[in-house]
Amino acid sequence: MSISGKPQVQSSLSHRVIKGSFWILALRITNRGLGVIRTIILARLLLPEHFGVVGIAMLTISVLETFSQPGLGAALVQKKGRIENYLDTAWTVSVIRCLLIFSILYIISPYVAQFFDSPEAKFVIPVLGISVIIAGFRNIGVINFQKELDFRRQYIYEFSITLANLAVAIPAAYILKSVWALVLGAMAGSIARFIMSYVLHPYRPRLRLEKKKFVDLLSFGKWVFGSSMLFFLITQGDDIFLGKMLGVATLGIYQMAYMISNLPTTEITRVISHVTCPAYSQLQDDPHRFSDAYLKVLQLICLITLPLAAGIFILSDIFTTIFLGSNWLPIIPIINVLVWAGLTRAILDTTVPVFNAAGKPKLHTKWQLIGFIILALSIFPLAIIWGIVGISCSVLLSNLISATGACYDARTILRFGALRFINIITLPLINTFIMMLTIYLVRTKLHYSYLFIFIICVVIVSCIYT
């Protein structure tokens, strides 16, 4: 047994990472499973323009939240040692910020509605803005769930939000058949988040702002803010452009396609990154273990996300016809492009915990900036040539270049050779090719209903790939 106790510490960390991964995976599967059910039911009950109006409202809220985000939450997770002395300051900043955001939302809502030519948005935006105030007052103590890898309570916390949204939105859609069903569901989720934050964590925040502690957190958070701002411009800039140029209904179709195509790949990455971010922070002083941990995470993500992306690509028409209905058929070519954009985004996201743990969040900001420039330069000419599919191609190009550059920087930090990287992705690529060939053969040989073909493809491919 080591005198330093290092093996015991490493074993404890590994155990907590594995246990945390289980709970986060369970959370994502549960949440996204219910989310898919919610989306399918609501897509049958509501129209694309209803989703478009809420999309405009959420887009407006996201603009203000992103451009006022000091990154204090990420700074708290990354910070070594106990953080209790910083919580009141961070909570006070959150309260002030959210009250200001709501005030601005209330003032600008008529102008946003006019800009997008969506009269309903004038009323939807301020109502959804109330959820911003509720979010500002939630218990900041829940940040310890992530920092301490206590993802069992994180599971309960997040699941209550999804359940509340589902329980309210679906009955409301049956009754109202309007955009307000989506609004009521979102509000119910916000209220559940507020209540459960105080039920699950004993910390009770107080209004207290200490300048020294705020500046200390901000020194790290400023780079997170820069990355968040650029991430918003990359992921939401296409929505702004499309909503203005092509209208609310088209925006609703595009956002649905984006959600379906990105859901499996990006959610898997978020599950793992949610655990690896605090874990990497504890490995930053051990370069060899840090490098091995990242490569194992990357391999796991490739093994899962590559076949998922390929499956969505080859079965997008069947899925849309079965589950969403004829109103949503225009999303099929959009999904077929955005699914690969989601895959590259998933790979890009694996580098974020590496940069943060290594104390170099500015590298993520750099590649987000490059991605935004590519998106800004390409979105208009590609939209002119191919319309809404061209906008999707612009997103794919932006993500692809950013992911390539970020992976190169991560490799430089962790000091592993290109051959190890190639070895990591070779097996997932081979498996994915076999899977796509299998689906193609099944589709061409079977001449039954779409539902039967879909079930057969999922079962056969799952068995083969496993």
N, C-alpha and C positions, 0 to 999 in steps of 0.2 A: 504493500500500500504506500502510495506517495505521501511524503511528509507534507507537501504543499496542499494536498487534498484536491489537486487539479482533476484527476480522473473522476472523482465523485462529482465535481462540479459539472464536468462534461457530460457524465451520465445523466445527471439531473436535468441539464438543459435538453439533451436528446429526448428524454422521457416527456418533458413538458411540450416540446415541439411536436412529437408524435401524437400526444393526447390532444394538444391544441388543434392539430391538423384534422383529427377526427371530428371534433366539434364544429370547426368551421366548414368542413366538407358537408357535414350533416345539415348545418345551417343553410348553406348555399343550395343544396339539393332540395331541402324543404321549401325554402323561400322561392326559388326559381320554379320549382314544380308547381307550387300554388300560383306563382306569377303567370306561368304559361296557361294554367287553367283559367285564371282571371282574364287574361288577354283573349283567349279563344272565345269565351262566353261573351265578353263585352264587344268583341269584333262582330259577333253575330247579332247583337242587340243594338249597337250604335253604328254610326256612319264614319267614314274617314275624316270628314270635316270636324266632327266632335273631338276626335283625337288631335286634329290639327290645332283647334282653339286652345286646348290644354297644353299642347306643345309650345304654342306661342307664349302662354303664361309662364310655363316652366323655363322657357328660354330667357324671358325677361328677368325672372328671379335669379337664374343662374348667372346672368351677366353681372348683376349687382353683387351677388354672393362671391363670385370669383374675383372681381376687381376690388373687393374690400377684404379679401382673405389674408390675414397676417401669418398663417401657417403655424399657429401656436400649438395646435393639436399634434402635428407631426414632430414639433420640437420637444413636446412633453414625452412622447413615446421614445424618441431617440436619446433623450437626456439620461445620463448615468445616475444611479442612486435614486433616492426617494424624491418625489415631486410635490408632496403635500403643500409645501410652502409657496408653490407657484400656482396652485389651483384657483385660489380666489381671484388673483390678478387676471388669469386667463378667462375665468367665468365672467368677470366684470366687463372685460373687453368684448366678450361675446354678446352680452346683454345690450351694451351700448350700440354695437355694430348692427345687431338685428333690428333694433328700434329705428335706427336711421334708414336701414334698407326698406322697412315697411313704409316709412314716411315718403321715401322717394317713389316707391311703387304706386302709392296712392296718387301722387301728383302726376306721374308720367303715364299712367294707364290709358287715358284718352288718346294720347299721342301715339302710343304703341299700337293701339287698335286701329288708328287711322293709317299708320305706316303700313300695316299688313292687310288693311282693308277687311278687318274682322270686328264688326260692332260688338259681338258677344265678349270679346277679349277685354273690353273696357270694364266689365263687371267681374269677370272671372279672375283677373290679375289681382285686384285688391283683396278679394276673398281668400285666394290662395296665399296672399301675402301674410295673412294672419298666422299661417303655419310657420312662417319665418320667425315671428315673435315667440311662438311656443318653443321653437327649436333653440332660441337664444337663452331661454330660462331653464332648459333641461339640466340635470345634474352632471356637472363636468367630471365627477368622480368616476364615471363609467370608463374614462380613458384608461384607468388602471386595468380593466379587463384585458385590453390589448397589450399593455406594457408588461403585465405579469403573466401573460399567456393563459389567462383564466377565461377560456373560450366557452366553457359550459354556461356561465352566466351571460356571456355575449350572445350565445345561441338563444337563450330565453328572451333576452332583450330585443333582438332583431326579429325573432319569430312573432312576437306580440304585435309588432308594427304591421307585418305582412298580413297576419290574420285579421286585424282590425280593418285594414283596407279592403280585403276580400269580403268580409262579412257585411260591410256597408255598401260597397260599390255595386255588387251584383244585384241585390234587391232593389237598390235605387235605380239601376238601369232598366229593370223590368217595369218599374212603376213610372219613371220619368221619361225614359227614352230620349234623354238629352245629355248635353255636356256636363250638367250639374251632378250626374251620377259619378263621373270621374273626379269632380271637385270634392264631393262629400267623402269619397273613398280616401283621397289624399289627406283630407282634414282629419279623418278618423285615425289614420296611421300616425300623424303628427301628435295627436293627443295621447295615443297609446305610448309613443316613445317618451313623452314627457313624464307620464305617470310611472312607467316601469323604470325609468332612470333613478327615481327616488325610492322605489320599492326594492330594487336589486342592490343598491349601493348605499352604505351608511353615511357617506360623506354629505355634509350640508354646506353648500357654498354661501359665501357672504360677499356683499359689495365692498370690495377693497382693491385699490389700484396702487401697486408699488412700482415706481418708475424703473428702478434698477432691475427688478425681476422681469418686467415687460421687455426692456432692452435686451436682456440676456436671452430670452426666448426668441425675440425678433431677429437676433443675429443669425440664427439658423433658419427661422421661418421665412425670412425674406426670399431665400432661394426656392423654398416650397411655394411661396406666393407666385414667384416668376414662372415656375413650372405649371402651377394651377392655371394661371392666366393664359399661358400659351396652349395648355391642354384644352381649355375651353374653346379657344379660337380655332383649334384644329378639329375638335369633335363637334362643335356647335356652329362654326362659321358656315358650313354647308347648309345647315338648317336656316340660318338667317338669309342667306343668298336665295335659297330655294323658296322659302316662304314669301319673300318679297317678289320674286320673279314669276313664280308659277302658282301661287295661291295656297290657301289653307288646306283644301282637300288633298292637293298633291303633297303638301308637307306631311299630312297625316299618313299617307301611303308610304312616303320615304322613311318616316320615323318607325313605322311598323316593320318595314324591311330591315332597317338598321338594327332594331331590337332582336328580331329573329336570327339574323345572320351573325350578330356579335355575341348573343347570349351564352352559348355553350363555351366558346373559346375564351372570352374575356372573364367569364365568371370563374372558370377553373383557375386562371392565373390569379385572380383576386383572392381566391381561397388560399392559395399557397403563399402569395405575397403577404397576406394579412398575418401569417404566422412567421414567415422568414424575416420580415422587417425587424421586429424586436430580437429575433434569434441572431441575425447577422450582426446586430449591434454588439452582441456579447462575444462574437467571434472576430471582431475587427483587429484584435491584437495577435491573432494566430492565422497568418496568411495561408498556410497550407490547408488547414481545415476550412477556412473561408472559401478557398478556391474549390475544394472538393464538394462542399455543400452546395455552391452555386451550380456546378455542373450536374449534380444529381437532381437538383430542382429543375434545371432546364430540360434534362432528359425526360423527367416525369411529365412536364408540361407538353413537350413535343409528342410523347407517346399518346397523350389524351387528346390534345387539341387538333393535331393534324387529321386523324380520321374523322373527328367530329365536323371539321370544316369541309372535308371531302364529302361526307354524308349529306350535309345540308345542301351542298352544291348540286349533287346528282339527284336529290329527292325533293328539291324546292317546289317543283310544280305539283307533285303529288300532295305534299304537306299543305300547301296553300289551298288547293281544291277541296281537300277533305275537311280541314279544320277552320279555315277562315271564310270560305265561300267566294262567290263570283265577284263581289264588290272589291276584292283584294287581289285579283289576278294580275294587275299591273305591277305588283311588287316582285314578281318572279325574276326578271332580268336584273333588277336592282340587287336582290339577295345574292345572285350568282357572282356579282362583283364584290359586294360588301363583305361577304363571308371571308374572302382572302384578306381584305383590309382588317377584319377582326383578328385573323390569325397573326398578322404582322404586329398588330397592336398588343396582342397577348405576349409575343416574344419581347417586344420593346418594354413591356411592364415588368419583365423579370429583372431588368437592369436597375430599376428604380431603388429597390431595397439595397442593392450593392452600392450605388452612389451615395445613398443616405448614410449607410453604416460606415462607409469609408470617409465620411465627412466631406463629400464632394457633390452636394446636390446641384451645384451649378452645371455639372455635365449634363444632367437631365434637362435642365433649362435650355442649354445650348442646342440639344437635338430637337427639343420642342420648337424652338425658334426657327430652326432650319426647316422643320416640317411645316410650320405655318407659312413660311415664305413660299415653299413649293406649292402648298394649297392655294395661296392667294394668287400666284402667277398662273396656275393651270386651270383653276375652276371655271373661269369665264370662257376661255377658248374651247375647252372640252364640253362645256354645257351647250355652246353654240353648235358644235359638231354632232353630239350624241344626246343632247337633252339631259334628262334626269340620270340616265346611265353614265353620261359623261361626268356629271358631278360625283358619282360613285367612283369612277376611275381616278378622279383627282384625289379623293380621299385615300384610295389604295396606293397611289404613287407617293403621297406624302408620308404615309405610315411605313412603306417599304424602305424608303431612304433613311428615315429616322431610326428605324429598328436596326438597320445594317450598321449605321454609325455608332449607335449606343452599344451594340454588342461588341464592336471593336474596342471601344473605350473600356467596357467592363473586362474584356480579355486583357487589356493592358494593365488594369489595376490588379487583377487576380493572377497575372503572370502564368497563363497556361497557353500551350501552343495551339496553332490552327488545326493540327491533326486531331487533337483531343476533341475539339469542337465538331469537326467533321464526323468523328466516330459516334458522337452523341446523337446526331440527327440522321445517320444512315439507316438504322433499324426502323425508326418511325416512318421514314420515307418509303422503305420497301413494304412495310406492313400496310401503309395507306394505299399504295399502288395496287396491291393484291385485293384490298377491300373494295376499291372503286371498280376493279375489273369484275369482281363477284357481283356487285350491284348491277352493273351494266348487263351481265349475262342473265341475271334473274329477270330484269325488266324486259329484255328482248324475248325471253322464252315463255314468260307467263302472260296470259291474256285474260286476266280476271279484273275485278273491280280495283280501283285505286287503293281502297282501304286494305284489301287482302294483300296486294303487292307490297304496300308500305309495311304491314306487320311482318310479312315473310322476309323482306329485306333487312329489317331491324334485327330480327331473331337470328337469321343466318350470319349476318355480318358480325353481330356481337359474339357469337360462338367462335367464328373463324379468327377474329382479331384477338379475342381473349386467349 
